[in-house]
């Protein structure tokens, strides 16, 4: 096991921990942005806080790193589901999503709130306005430059995001079968996931130029891998990319 794999394996086995988060507002050009909790510290290690958001999982599932190195390149184009493809679920399909300020030209680092809004569109059938999400994000960060996972969940629970209020999160095992089972579950429909990109890493047809964290929504899968929504787009990941880049995946329940 390489140093990176060993480090991430340790991180995953700590119950309820969260990482500092950065979003790709300027596409692939961000740097680590500290939040009030779970932020990066100068020596490059992570500080940890115990999750204050109710989760039905007692511990973070341990991730097995069977692959090392960089993720495979792919086009990002979603693979269609043919009649003979059993392991394929594209519900709700490749539909249109707003960027919610998180795109290739935006200066917002609001991938977390954009992911929540995307999840609401898929799971709840509601589509918050872009201005609402951007305003709520600005209120949440105040004078800080970013939010940790806990801070996003706590804000969602206390103040609401896009019209919904978080009830609890459920950590999903990272293996492909667990992800597919969750997507197939009508009470789940879509997951919110945190990915970690390293320099040179490939993600859904993109190549990373910085080391950073990002939130996406997983709303389907094909034999190639998970189908994710981010930057107002529906993109195809490979399972190899998912195995290397996924840190957390949550099922979401709202009040």
DRENPA-3360 file (N, C-alpha, C; in nm, 2 decimals, always signed):
BEGIN
1 = XXXXXXXX = +0.08/-0.12/+0.00/+0.00/+0.00/+0.00/+0.09/+0.12/+0.00 ~ +0.06/+0.22/-0.09/+0.14/+0.34/-0.10/+0.11/+0.43/+0.01 ~ +0.19/+0.54/+0.03/+0.18/+0.64/+0.13/+0.04/+0.70/+0.13 ~ +0.00/+0.74/+0.01/-0.13/+0.81/-0.01/-0.25/+0.71/+0.03 ~ -0.24/+0.59/-0.02/-0.34/+0.49/+0.02/-0.35/+0.46/+0.17 ~ -0.23/+0.45/+0.23/-0.23/+0.43/+0.37/-0.29/+0.54/+0.45 ~ -0.25/+0.66/+0.41/-0.30/+0.78/+0.48/-0.46/+0.79/+0.47 ~ -0.51/+0.77/+0.35/-0.66/+0.77/+0.33/-0.73/+0.66/+0.40;
9 = XXXXXXXX = -0.66/+0.54/+0.40/-0.72/+0.43/+0.47/-0.74/+0.46/+0.62 ~ -0.64/+0.53/+0.68/-0.65/+0.57/+0.82/-0.76/+0.67/+0.84 ~ -0.77/+0.76/+0.75/-0.87/+0.87/+0.76/-1.01/+0.80/+0.76 ~ -1.03/+0.70/+0.68/-1.16/+0.64/+0.66/-1.21/+0.56/+0.78 ~ -1.11/+0.52/+0.86/-1.15/+0.43/+0.97/-1.18/+0.51/+1.10 ~ -1.16/+0.64/+1.10/-1.19/+0.72/+1.22/-1.34/+0.75/+1.21 ~ -1.42/+0.71/+1.31/-1.56/+0.73/+1.31/-1.60/+0.88/+1.31 ~ -1.68/+0.92/+1.21/-1.74/+1.05/+1.21/-1.65/+1.16/+1.17;
17 = XXXXXXXX = -1.52/+1.14/+1.13/-1.43/+1.25/+1.10/-1.47/+1.31/+0.97 ~ -1.43/+1.44/+0.96/-1.46/+1.51/+0.84/-1.33/+1.58/+0.79 ~ -1.32/+1.61/+0.67/-1.20/+1.68/+0.61/-1.24/+1.82/+0.57 ~ -1.14/+1.91/+0.57/-1.15/+2.04/+0.52/-1.19/+2.02/+0.37 ~ -1.27/+2.12/+0.32/-1.32/+2.10/+0.19/-1.29/+2.22/+0.10 ~ -1.26/+2.19/-0.02/-1.25/+2.30/-0.12/-1.33/+2.26/-0.24 ~ -1.39/+2.35/-0.31/-1.47/+2.33/-0.43/-1.40/+2.39/-0.55 ~ -1.43/+2.34/-0.66/-1.37/+2.38/-0.79/-1.45/+2.49/-0.85;
25 = XXXXXXXX = -1.45/+2.61/-0.79/-1.53/+2.72/-0.85/-1.46/+2.77/-0.98 ~ -1.33/+2.79/-0.97/-1.24/+2.82/-1.09/-1.19/+2.68/-1.13 ~ -1.24/+2.63/-1.24/-1.23/+2.49/-1.27/-1.08/+2.44/-1.26 ~ -1.05/+2.35/-1.17/-0.92/+2.29/-1.15/-0.81/+2.39/-1.11 ~ -0.85/+2.51/-1.07/-0.75/+2.61/-1.03/-0.75/+2.65/-0.89 ~ -0.83/+2.58/-0.80/-0.84/+2.61/-0.67/-0.72/+2.57/-0.58 ~ -0.72/+2.62/-0.46/-0.62/+2.57/-0.36/-0.69/+2.53/-0.24 ~ -0.63/+2.47/-0.14/-0.70/+2.43/-0.02/-0.75/+2.55/+0.05;
33 = XXXXXXXX = -0.88/+2.55/+0.08/-0.94/+2.66/+0.15/-0.98/+2.62/+0.29 ~ -0.93/+2.69/+0.40/-0.96/+2.64/+0.53/-1.10/+2.67/+0.58 ~ -1.17/+2.58/+0.65/-1.29/+2.61/+0.71/-1.26/+2.63/+0.86 ~ -1.37/+2.66/+0.94/-1.35/+2.68/+1.08/-1.32/+2.55/+1.15 ~ -1.37/+2.44/+1.09/-1.34/+2.31/+1.15/-1.30/+2.21/+1.04 ~ -1.22/+2.11/+1.07/-1.18/+2.01/+0.97/-1.10/+2.07/+0.86 ~ -1.02/+2.18/+0.89/-0.95/+2.25/+0.79/-0.81/+2.19/+0.77 ~ -0.75/+2.23/+0.66/-0.61/+2.20/+0.64/-0.52/+2.29/+0.74;
41 = XXXXXXXX = -0.41/+2.23/+0.78/-0.32/+2.30/+0.87/-0.19/+2.32/+0.79 ~ -0.10/+2.41/+0.83/+0.02/+2.44/+0.74/+0.10/+2.33/+0.71 ~ +0.12/+2.22/+0.79/+0.21/+2.11/+0.76/+0.15/+2.01/+0.66 ~ +0.03/+2.04/+0.61/-0.03/+1.95/+0.51/-0.11/+1.84/+0.56 ~ -0.12/+1.82/+0.70/-0.20/+1.71/+0.75/-0.34/+1.77/+0.78 ~ -0.43/+1.68/+0.81/-0.57/+1.72/+0.84/-0.59/+1.73/+0.98 ~ -0.67/+1.83/+1.02/-0.72/+1.83/+1.16/-0.86/+1.77/+1.15 ~ -0.91/+1.70/+1.26/-1.03/+1.63/+1.26/-1.13/+1.68/+1.36;
49 = XXXXXXXX = -1.25/+1.67/+1.33/-1.36/+1.69/+1.43/-1.46/+1.58/+1.42 ~ -1.52/+1.54/+1.53/-1.62/+1.44/+1.53/-1.75/+1.50/+1.47 ~ -1.82/+1.42/+1.39/-1.94/+1.47/+1.33/-2.04/+1.50/+1.43 ~ -2.11/+1.61/+1.41/-2.22/+1.65/+1.50/-2.35/+1.62/+1.43 ~ -2.35/+1.57/+1.31/-2.47/+1.54/+1.23/-2.51/+1.40/+1.25 ~ -2.63/+1.37/+1.29/-2.68/+1.24/+1.31/-2.66/+1.15/+1.19 ~ -2.59/+1.04/+1.21/-2.57/+0.94/+1.11/-2.61/+0.80/+1.15 ~ -2.67/+0.73/+1.07/-2.72/+0.59/+1.10/-2.60/+0.49/+1.09;
57 = XXXXXXXX = -2.48/+0.54/+1.05/-2.37/+0.45/+1.05/-2.28/+0.48/+1.17 ~ -2.24/+0.37/+1.24/-2.16/+0.39/+1.36/-2.02/+0.43/+1.33 ~ -1.97/+0.38/+1.22/-1.83/+0.41/+1.18/-1.82/+0.44/+1.03 ~ -1.72/+0.50/+0.99/-1.69/+0.52/+0.85/-1.65/+0.39/+0.79 ~ -1.71/+0.34/+0.68/-1.67/+0.22/+0.62/-1.52/+0.22/+0.58 ~ -1.45/+0.12/+0.60/-1.31/+0.11/+0.56/-1.30/+0.09/+0.41 ~ -1.22/+0.17/+0.34/-1.21/+0.16/+0.20/-1.08/+0.08/+0.17 ~ -1.10/-0.01/+0.07/-0.99/-0.10/+0.03/-0.93/-0.04/-0.09;
65 = XXXXXXXX = -0.80/-0.01/-0.09/-0.73/+0.05/-0.20/-0.66/-0.06/-0.28 ~ -0.73/-0.11/-0.38/-0.68/-0.22/-0.46/-0.60/-0.17/-0.58 ~ -0.62/-0.04/-0.60/-0.55/+0.03/-0.72/-0.47/+0.14/-0.67 ~ -0.36/+0.16/-0.74/-0.27/+0.27/-0.70/-0.24/+0.35/-0.83 ~ -0.18/+0.47/-0.81/-0.14/+0.55/-0.93/-0.25/+0.64/-0.96 ~ -0.25/+0.69/-1.09/-0.35/+0.79/-1.13/-0.47/+0.72/-1.19 ~ -0.58/+0.79/-1.19/-0.71/+0.73/-1.24/-0.70/+0.73/-1.40 ~ -0.77/+0.63/-1.45/-0.77/+0.61/-1.60/-0.84/+0.74/-1.66;
73 = XXXXXXXX = -0.80/+0.77/-1.78/-0.86/+0.87/-1.86/-0.99/+0.82/-1.92 ~ -1.09/+0.90/-1.93/-1.21/+0.87/-2.00/-1.28/+1.00/-2.05 ~ -1.38/+0.99/-2.14/-1.43/+1.10/-2.20/-1.53/+1.18/-2.12 ~ -1.59/+1.12/-2.02/-1.69/+1.18/-1.93/-1.83/+1.17/-1.99 ~ -1.84/+1.12/-2.12/-1.97/+1.10/-2.18/-2.04/+0.98/-2.12 ~ -2.16/+1.00/-2.08/-2.24/+0.90/-2.01/-2.26/+0.78/-2.10 ~ -2.23/+0.66/-2.06/-2.26/+0.54/-2.13/-2.41/+0.51/-2.13 ~ -2.47/+0.49/-2.25/-2.61/+0.45/-2.25/-2.64/+0.31/-2.19;
81 = XXXXXXXX = -2.76/+0.29/-2.14/-2.80/+0.16/-2.09/-2.86/+0.08/-2.20 ~ -2.80/-0.02/-2.25/-2.85/-0.11/-2.35/-2.94/-0.21/-2.28 ~ -3.03/-0.27/-2.36/-3.13/-0.37/-2.30/-3.06/-0.48/-2.23 ~ -2.94/-0.52/-2.27/-2.88/-0.64/-2.21/-2.78/-0.60/-2.10 ~ -2.78/-0.47/-2.06/-2.69/-0.43/-1.95/-2.77/-0.43/-1.82 ~ -2.73/-0.53/-1.74/-2.80/-0.54/-1.61/-2.76/-0.44/-1.51 ~ -2.63/-0.42/-1.50/-2.57/-0.33/-1.40/-2.57/-0.19/-1.46 ~ -2.69/-0.13/-1.48/-2.70/+0.00/-1.54/-2.83/+0.06/-1.50;
89 = XXXXXXXX = -2.82/+0.18/-1.44/-2.94/+0.26/-1.40/-2.91/+0.41/-1.41 ~ -2.97/+0.47/-1.51/-2.95/+0.61/-1.54/-3.07/+0.69/-1.50 ~ -3.15/+0.64/-1.41/-3.26/+0.72/-1.36/-3.20/+0.83/-1.26 ~ -3.23/+0.96/-1.28/-3.34/+1.02/-1.36/-3.30/+1.05/-1.51 ~ -3.18/+1.00/-1.55/-3.13/+1.03/-1.68/-3.05/+1.15/-1.69 ~ -3.00/+1.18/-1.81/-2.91/+1.30/-1.83/-3.00/+1.42/-1.85 ~ -3.03/+1.49/-1.74/-3.12/+1.60/-1.74/-3.04/+1.73/-1.72 ~ -3.11/+1.84/-1.73/-3.04/+1.97/-1.72/-3.04/+2.02/-1.58;
97 = XXXXXXXX = -2.92/+2.07/-1.54/-2.90/+2.12/-1.40/-2.84/+2.26/-1.41 ~ -2.88/+2.35/-1.33/-2.81/+2.48/-1.32/-2.67/+2.46/-1.26 ~ -2.58/+2.56/-1.28/-2.45/+2.55/-1.22/-2.45/+2.59/-1.08 ~ -2.55/+2.67/-1.04/-2.55/+2.73/-0.91/-2.42/+2.80/-0.87 ~ -2.36/+2.87/-0.97/-2.24/+2.95/-0.94/-2.11/+2.87/-0.94 ~ -2.12/+2.73/-0.96/-2.00/+2.65/-0.95/-1.97/+2.59/-1.09 ~ -1.90/+2.67/-1.17/-1.86/+2.63/-1.30/-1.72/+2.68/-1.34 ~ -1.69/+2.67/-1.47/-1.56/+2.70/-1.51/-1.52/+2.85/-1.50;
105 = XXXXXXXX = -1.61/+2.94/-1.48/-1.58/+3.08/-1.48/-1.62/+3.14/-1.34 ~ -1.69/+3.07/-1.26/-1.73/+3.13/-1.13/-1.62/+3.15/-1.03 ~ -1.64/+3.24/-0.95/-1.54/+3.26/-0.84/-1.59/+3.21/-0.71 ~ -1.71/+3.15/-0.71/-1.77/+3.08/-0.59/-1.70/+2.95/-0.57 ~ -1.68/+2.92/-0.44/-1.63/+2.78/-0.40/-1.75/+2.71/-0.34 ~ -1.86/+2.70/-0.41/-1.99/+2.65/-0.35/-2.03/+2.52/-0.40 ~ -1.93/+2.43/-0.43/-1.97/+2.30/-0.48/-2.06/+2.22/-0.38 ~ -2.04/+2.25/-0.25/-2.12/+2.18/-0.15/-2.27/+2.22/-0.17;
113 = XXXXXXXX = -2.30/+2.35/-0.17/-2.44/+2.39/-0.18/-2.50/+2.36/-0.32 ~ -2.41/+2.37/-0.42/-2.46/+2.33/-0.56/-2.50/+2.18/-0.56 ~ -2.42/+2.10/-0.49/-2.45/+1.95/-0.48/-2.58/+1.93/-0.41 ~ -2.60/+2.01/-0.30/-2.73/+1.99/-0.23/-2.84/+2.03/-0.32 ~ -2.83/+2.14/-0.40/-2.94/+2.18/-0.49/-2.96/+2.07/-0.60 ~ -2.85/+2.01/-0.65/-2.86/+1.91/-0.75/-2.93/+1.79/-0.69 ~ -2.90/+1.75/-0.57/-2.96/+1.64/-0.50/-3.11/+1.67/-0.48 ~ -3.15/+1.79/-0.44/-3.29/+1.82/-0.43/-3.37/+1.81/-0.56;
121 = XXXXXXXX = -3.30/+1.85/-0.67/-3.37/+1.83/-0.80/-3.40/+1.69/-0.83 ~ -3.30/+1.60/-0.80/-3.31/+1.46/-0.83/-3.41/+1.39/-0.73 ~ -3.38/+1.40/-0.60/-3.45/+1.33/-0.50/-3.58/+1.38/-0.46 ~ -3.60/+1.52/-0.46/-3.72/+1.58/-0.42/-3.80/+1.63/-0.53 ~ -3.75/+1.64/-0.65/-3.82/+1.70/-0.76/-3.83/+1.85/-0.76 ~ -3.75/+1.92/-0.68/-3.76/+2.06/-0.67/-3.63/+2.12/-0.72 ~ -3.64/+2.24/-0.77/-3.52/+2.30/-0.84/-3.51/+2.45/-0.78 ~ -3.42/+2.46/-0.67/-3.40/+2.59/-0.62/-3.34/+2.69/-0.72;
129 = XXXXXXXX = -3.37/+2.82/-0.71/-3.31/+2.91/-0.80/-3.16/+2.93/-0.77 ~ -3.09/+2.96/-0.88/-2.94/+2.98/-0.86/-2.91/+3.09/-0.76 ~ -2.99/+3.20/-0.77/-2.97/+3.31/-0.68/-2.99/+3.27/-0.53 ~ -3.09/+3.19/-0.51/-3.12/+3.14/-0.37/-3.00/+3.06/-0.32 ~ -2.94/+2.97/-0.40/-2.83/+2.89/-0.35/-2.71/+2.97/-0.33 ~ -2.68/+3.06/-0.42/-2.56/+3.15/-0.41/-2.57/+3.24/-0.28 ~ -2.69/+3.29/-0.26/-2.71/+3.38/-0.14/-2.70/+3.30/-0.01 ~ -2.76/+3.18/-0.01/-2.74/+3.10/+0.11/-2.60/+3.05/+0.14;
137 = XXXXXXXX = -2.53/+3.03/+0.03/-2.39/+2.99/+0.05/-2.31/+3.11/+0.11 ~ -2.33/+3.23/+0.05/-2.26/+3.35/+0.10/-2.29/+3.37/+0.25 ~ -2.42/+3.35/+0.29/-2.45/+3.36/+0.43/-2.38/+3.26/+0.52 ~ -2.37/+3.14/+0.47/-2.31/+3.03/+0.55/-2.16/+3.05/+0.57 ~ -2.09/+3.10/+0.47/-1.94/+3.11/+0.49/-1.90/+3.24/+0.57 ~ -1.99/+3.34/+0.56/-1.95/+3.47/+0.63/-1.82/+3.52/+0.58 ~ -1.73/+3.54/+0.68/-1.60/+3.59/+0.64/-1.49/+3.48/+0.61 ~ -1.53/+3.35/+0.62/-1.44/+3.24/+0.60/-1.43/+3.21/+0.45;
145 = XXXXXXXX = -1.33/+3.13/+0.42/-1.31/+3.09/+0.28/-1.36/+2.96/+0.23 ~ -1.42/+2.88/+0.33/-1.47/+2.75/+0.29/-1.53/+2.68/+0.41 ~ -1.60/+2.57/+0.39/-1.67/+2.50/+0.49/-1.62/+2.35/+0.49 ~ -1.62/+2.30/+0.61/-1.60/+2.15/+0.62/-1.73/+2.08/+0.60 ~ -1.72/+1.95/+0.59/-1.84/+1.87/+0.57/-1.93/+1.89/+0.68 ~ -1.89/+1.89/+0.81/-1.97/+1.91/+0.92/-2.04/+2.04/+0.91 ~ -1.97/+2.15/+0.88/-2.03/+2.28/+0.87/-2.14/+2.29/+0.77 ~ -2.12/+2.22/+0.66/-2.23/+2.22/+0.55/-2.35/+2.15/+0.61;
153 = XXXXXXXX = -2.33/+2.03/+0.66/-2.45/+1.95/+0.72/-2.52/+2.02/+0.83 ~ -2.44/+2.09/+0.92/-2.50/+2.16/+1.03/-2.58/+2.28/+0.98 ~ -2.53/+2.35/+0.88/-2.60/+2.46/+0.83/-2.73/+2.41/+0.76 ~ -2.72/+2.31/+0.69/-2.84/+2.25/+0.62/-2.94/+2.21/+0.72 ~ -2.90/+2.15/+0.83/-3.00/+2.11/+0.93/-3.06/+2.23/+1.00 ~ -2.98/+2.33/+1.03/-3.03/+2.44/+1.12/-3.11/+2.55/+1.03 ~ -3.05/+2.57/+0.91/-3.10/+2.69/+0.84/-3.18/+2.65/+0.71 ~ -3.15/+2.53/+0.66/-3.21/+2.49/+0.54/-3.12/+2.53/+0.42;
161 = XXXXXXXX = -3.12/+2.46/+0.31/-3.06/+2.49/+0.19/-3.16/+2.46/+0.08 ~ -3.19/+2.56/+0.00/-3.27/+2.54/-0.12/-3.41/+2.50/-0.08 ~ -3.46/+2.52/+0.04/-3.59/+2.49/+0.08/-3.61/+2.36/+0.16 ~ -3.50/+2.28/+0.17/-3.51/+2.16/+0.25/-3.42/+2.17/+0.37 ~ -3.46/+2.09/+0.47/-3.38/+2.08/+0.60/-3.33/+1.94/+0.62 ~ -3.20/+1.93/+0.64/-3.14/+1.80/+0.66/-3.19/+1.73/+0.79 ~ -3.23/+1.61/+0.78/-3.26/+1.53/+0.90/-3.14/+1.45/+0.95 ~ -3.09/+1.36/+0.87/-2.97/+1.29/+0.90/-2.90/+1.24/+0.78;
169 = XXXXXXXX = -2.77/+1.20/+0.79/-2.70/+1.14/+0.68/-2.67/+1.00/+0.71 ~ -2.64/+0.92/+0.61/-2.61/+0.78/+0.63/-2.49/+0.75/+0.54 ~ -2.38/+0.72/+0.60/-2.26/+0.68/+0.53/-2.28/+0.55/+0.45 ~ -2.24/+0.56/+0.32/-2.26/+0.44/+0.24/-2.12/+0.38/+0.22 ~ -2.12/+0.24/+0.22/-2.00/+0.17/+0.19/-1.95/+0.21/+0.05 ~ -1.82/+0.22/+0.03/-1.77/+0.27/-0.10/-1.76/+0.17/-0.21 ~ -1.79/+0.04/-0.18/-1.78/-0.06/-0.29/-1.89/-0.04/-0.39 ~ -1.86/-0.08/-0.52/-1.96/-0.06/-0.63/-2.10/-0.11/-0.60;
177 = XXXXXXXX = -2.10/-0.23/-0.54/-2.23/-0.30/-0.52/-2.32/-0.21/-0.42 ~ -2.25/-0.16/-0.32/-2.33/-0.08/-0.22/-2.38/+0.05/-0.28 ~ -2.29/+0.11/-0.37/-2.33/+0.23/-0.44/-2.45/+0.20/-0.53 ~ -2.45/+0.09/-0.60/-2.56/+0.06/-0.69/-2.68/+0.03/-0.62 ~ -2.67/-0.04/-0.51/-2.79/-0.07/-0.42/-2.85/+0.05/-0.37 ~ -2.77/+0.15/-0.33/-2.83/+0.28/-0.28/-2.90/+0.35/-0.39 ~ -2.84/+0.36/-0.51/-2.91/+0.43/-0.62/-3.04/+0.36/-0.66 ~ -3.04/+0.22/-0.65/-3.16/+0.15/-0.68/-3.27/+0.16/-0.58;
185 = XXXXXXXX = -3.24/+0.21/-0.46/-3.33/+0.22/-0.35/-3.42/+0.34/-0.37 ~ -3.55/+0.33/-0.39/-3.63/+0.45/-0.41/-3.64/+0.55/-0.30 ~ -3.60/+0.50/-0.18/-3.59/+0.60/-0.06/-3.46/+0.68/-0.06 ~ -3.37/+0.64/-0.15/-3.24/+0.71/-0.15/-3.23/+0.79/-0.28 ~ -3.23/+0.72/-0.40/-3.23/+0.78/-0.53/-3.10/+0.84/-0.57 ~ -3.03/+0.91/-0.48/-2.91/+0.98/-0.52/-2.82/+1.00/-0.39 ~ -2.69/+1.00/-0.41/-2.60/+1.01/-0.30/-2.52/+1.15/-0.32 ~ -2.48/+1.20/-0.21/-2.38/+1.31/-0.22/-2.25/+1.25/-0.18;
193 = XXXXXXXX = -2.15/+1.28/-0.26/-2.02/+1.23/-0.23/-1.91/+1.33/-0.23 ~ -1.81/+1.31/-0.15/-1.69/+1.40/-0.15/-1.57/+1.32/-0.22 ~ -1.51/+1.39/-0.32/-1.40/+1.33/-0.39/-1.27/+1.41/-0.36 ~ -1.16/+1.34/-0.37/-1.03/+1.40/-0.35/-0.95/+1.39/-0.48 ~ -0.91/+1.50/-0.53/-0.83/+1.50/-0.66/-0.69/+1.53/-0.62 ~ -0.60/+1.46/-0.69/-0.46/+1.50/-0.68/-0.41/+1.55/-0.81 ~ -0.30/+1.61/-0.81/-0.24/+1.67/-0.94/-0.22/+1.56/-1.04 ~ -0.28/+1.58/-1.16/-0.27/+1.49/-1.27/-0.37/+1.38/-1.27;
201 = XXXXXXXX = -0.46/+1.38/-1.17/-0.56/+1.28/-1.16/-0.67/+1.31/-1.26 ~ -0.73/+1.20/-1.31/-0.84/+1.22/-1.41/-0.97/+1.20/-1.34 ~ -1.07/+1.28/-1.39/-1.20/+1.28/-1.34/-1.30/+1.30/-1.45 ~ -1.38/+1.20/-1.49/-1.49/+1.22/-1.59/-1.45/+1.31/-1.70 ~ -1.33/+1.28/-1.77/-1.29/+1.35/-1.88/-1.21/+1.47/-1.86 ~ -1.18/+1.50/-1.73/-1.10/+1.62/-1.69/-0.97/+1.57/-1.62 ~ -0.87/+1.65/-1.64/-0.75/+1.62/-1.57/-0.72/+1.73/-1.47 ~ -0.69/+1.70/-1.34/-0.67/+1.79/-1.24/-0.53/+1.86/-1.24;
209 = XXXXXXXX = -0.53/+1.99/-1.22/-0.40/+2.06/-1.22/-0.36/+2.10/-1.07 ~ -0.45/+2.07/-0.98/-0.43/+2.10/-0.84/-0.48/+1.99/-0.75 ~ -0.43/+1.99/-0.63/-0.48/+1.89/-0.53/-0.60/+1.96/-0.46 ~ -0.71/+1.89/-0.46/-0.83/+1.96/-0.40/-0.94/+1.86/-0.37 ~ -1.05/+1.91/-0.30/-1.16/+1.83/-0.27/-1.29/+1.89/-0.34 ~ -1.38/+1.80/-0.36/-1.50/+1.84/-0.44/-1.62/+1.76/-0.40 ~ -1.74/+1.82/-0.40/-1.87/+1.75/-0.38/-1.94/+1.73/-0.51 ~ -1.99/+1.61/-0.53/-2.07/+1.57/-0.65/-2.20/+1.50/-0.60;
217 = XXXXXXXX = -2.29/+1.48/-0.69/-2.41/+1.40/-0.66/-2.40/+1.28/-0.75 ~ -2.42/+1.16/-0.69/-2.42/+1.03/-0.77/-2.56/+0.99/-0.79 ~ -2.61/+1.00/-0.92/-2.75/+0.97/-0.94/-2.77/+0.85/-1.04 ~ -2.67/+0.78/-1.07/-2.68/+0.66/-1.16/-2.55/+0.59/-1.17 ~ -2.55/+0.48/-1.25/-2.43/+0.40/-1.27/-2.45/+0.32/-1.40 ~ -2.34/+0.29/-1.46/-2.33/+0.20/-1.58/-2.22/+0.10/-1.55 ~ -2.20/+0.01/-1.64/-2.09/-0.09/-1.62/-1.95/-0.01/-1.61 ~ -1.95/+0.11/-1.67/-1.82/+0.18/-1.67/-1.79/+0.24/-1.53;
225 = XXXXXXXX = -1.90/+0.29/-1.46/-1.88/+0.35/-1.33/-2.00/+0.43/-1.29 ~ -1.98/+0.51/-1.18/-2.09/+0.60/-1.13/-2.11/+0.71/-1.23 ~ -2.24/+0.76/-1.23/-2.28/+0.88/-1.31/-2.30/+0.99/-1.21 ~ -2.23/+1.10/-1.23/-2.23/+1.21/-1.13/-2.28/+1.34/-1.19 ~ -2.33/+1.43/-1.10/-2.37/+1.56/-1.15/-2.29/+1.66/-1.08 ~ -2.23/+1.75/-1.15/-2.15/+1.86/-1.10/-2.13/+1.97/-1.21 ~ -2.11/+2.09/-1.17/-2.09/+2.20/-1.27/-2.20/+2.21/-1.37 ~ -2.32/+2.17/-1.33/-2.44/+2.18/-1.42/-2.43/+2.07/-1.53;
233 = XXXXXXXX = -2.35/+1.97/-1.51/-2.34/+1.86/-1.61/-2.36/+1.72/-1.55 ~ -2.40/+1.63/-1.63/-2.40/+1.49/-1.59/-2.28/+1.42/-1.66 ~ -2.20/+1.36/-1.58/-2.07/+1.31/-1.62/-2.05/+1.16/-1.58 ~ -1.98/+1.09/-1.67/-1.95/+0.95/-1.64/-1.81/+0.94/-1.57 ~ -1.81/+0.88/-1.45/-1.68/+0.84/-1.39/-1.66/+0.69/-1.42 ~ -1.54/+0.64/-1.40/-1.51/+0.50/-1.41/-1.50/+0.45/-1.27 ~ -1.52/+0.32/-1.25/-1.51/+0.26/-1.12/-1.37/+0.27/-1.07 ~ -1.27/+0.27/-1.15/-1.13/+0.29/-1.11/-1.11/+0.43/-1.06;
241 = XXXXXXXX = -1.17/+0.53/-1.12/-1.16/+0.67/-1.07/-1.23/+0.68/-0.93 ~ -1.35/+0.62/-0.92/-1.42/+0.62/-0.80/-1.34/+0.56/-0.69 ~ -1.28/+0.44/-0.71/-1.20/+0.37/-0.61/-1.09/+0.46/-0.56 ~ -1.03/+0.54/-0.65/-0.91/+0.62/-0.61/-0.95/+0.75/-0.55 ~ -1.07/+0.81/-0.59/-1.10/+0.95/-0.56/-1.21/+0.97/-0.45 ~ -1.30/+0.87/-0.43/-1.41/+0.88/-0.34/-1.36/+0.88/-0.20 ~ -1.40/+0.97/-0.11/-1.37/+0.97/+0.03/-1.49/+0.93/+0.11 ~ -1.60/+1.00/+0.08/-1.72/+0.97/+0.16/-1.84/+0.97/+0.06;
249 = XXXXXXX = -1.94/+0.89/+0.09/-2.07/+0.90/+0.01/-2.18/+0.89/+0.12 ~ -2.28/+0.98/+0.11/-2.38/+0.98/+0.20/-2.52/+0.97/+0.14 ~ -2.60/+0.88/+0.20/-2.75/+0.89/+0.17/-2.80/+1.00/+0.26 ~ -2.90/+1.07/+0.20/-2.95/+1.19/+0.27/-3.10/+1.17/+0.30 ~ -3.14/+1.22/+0.42/-3.28/+1.22/+0.46/-3.31/+1.37/+0.51 ~ -3.42/+1.42/+0.46/-3.46/+1.55/+0.50/-3.59/+1.55/+0.58 ~ -3.61/+1.66/+0.65/-3.73/+1.66/+0.74/-3.86/+1.68/+0.66;
% end
